[in-house]
Amino acid sequence: MATILIVDDDAALREGLAEALTDLGHTPRLAASGPEGLAALDGDVDAVLLDLRMPGGMDGIEVLRRIRSEHDAPPVVVLTAFASAANTIEAMRLGAFDHLSKPIGRDALRALLKRLPERRSVVRAPNDETEDTLIGASEGMRRVQKAIGLAADNDAIVLILGETGTGKELVARALHVHGKRKEGPFVAVNCAAIPEDLLESELFGHLRGSFTGATADRAGAFRDAANGTLFLDEIGDMPLAMQAKILRALQEQVITPVGGKPVRTNARVVAATHRDLAKLVAAHQFREDLYYRLNVVPIAIPALRERPADIEPLARHFLAGASASSGRHKQLDAAALDKLRHHAWPGNVRELRNVIERACILTRADIIGAGDIDIGASEITAGPAQPDSDLPAAVAQLETEMILRALEACDGNRTEAARRLNINRQLLYTKMQRYGLAEPSENLTDRVAKDDD
């Protein structure tokens, strides 16, 4: 039996969580504000369930910061009805055990309590909040945001994986601005865009006269990123000859400028690729030792087709930016949003942004309709996948489309949609959560009861 401190300004939620904890055999302790929660914290508290938004001048982030600065602090789970990339990353960076959306069902609460660790000491220095640039509340994006928060203050190498256009550089920048090196420079190098004979100079620098055209000394990206972050984009396309030199730089934190002597470097390295490095290693196109040196903290960004629930917030975000540039406030109507949801998005978030910006520029009216959305002929279909396609992704795409069509035909009634799909309601709901078609805060029991009314 554990003593769980609940800090939440919502009396109904406090009482509901307390009742659930009591039924599960635990002892709840209640607090209605941040200061009250800190006052109730003592050595008997085994864990804290903490609301993020609270009145009274002390929000959940500040409470979390104070709790985790104490010796032998209990694990803290942040609960919020208003999840965003910024608060998820910050909560995880400050030492939260998890960051979950409200309301939390009894089964989920039971599972959470089983995962909680023993009390342990974590002391972290605070950082200022930064702009929320990672749009998306789907389960896939929440995992990415949590990983950023956990890895931001660490100097370990991060390998960002994802298809072209998924936002790998945004993740790299988030790791930088949420971490302890945020006051330092962020230097990005696209390894696929620089000719092989110039890449060594671009990364390691050179001395004047070391080769034809070297008219002045150059520090290079590794030294430019001193005390900051060096982002090596598309590292899977780096020539094999350069891979050996990069490996030495990562292992020994030493680089050798062209024509110069070895020098120390302390840049934190974040790498990214859209390619399957394991397959490249098997084909002898990528060094195995470099692959394992890079693959310390992998962060995989899901393709946009795997998180359709994020399409609408992303589209509205891009439209707001494009509208501000044009000086006119434009909106997407329901038909336009529906068309966006049913597109396969092979170009991912980058393609969506281009489509929205194009529609904003070429549409004179303030309301953008389906006819104004020009996305070509790559809409999601239920046809067979190509032999060389990714089978799990193709299955996810097909299931997503079938669920969306069933829900549309049933006006959103999930009980009827499950019947049409010949599956039970719980399986339907599980798949909807997996593919980002259900709000993270939805409770299955409540949803089924509503469908049955």
Secondary structure, DSSP 8 states (H G I E B T S, - for coil): --EEEEE-S-HHHHHHHHHHHHHTT-EEEEESSHHHHHHH--TT--EEEEES--SSS--HHHHHHHHHTSTT---EEEEESS--HHHHHHHHHTT-SEEEESS--HHHHHHHHHH----------------------SHHHHHHHHHHHHHTT--S-EEEE--TTS-HHHHHHHHHHTSTTTTS-EEEEETTTS-HHHHHHHHH-B-TTSSTT--S-B--HHHHTTTSEEEEETGGGS-HHHHHHHHHHHHHSEE--BTS--EE---EEEEEESS-HHHHHHTTSS-HHHHHHHTTEEEE---GGG-GGGHHHHHHHHHHHHHHHHTS--EE-HHHHHHHHTB--TTHHHHHHHHHHHHHHH--SSEE-GGG---TT-B---S---TTS-HHHHHHHHHHHHHHHHHHHTTT-HHHHHHHHTS-HHHHHHHHHHTT-S-TT--HHHHHHHHH-
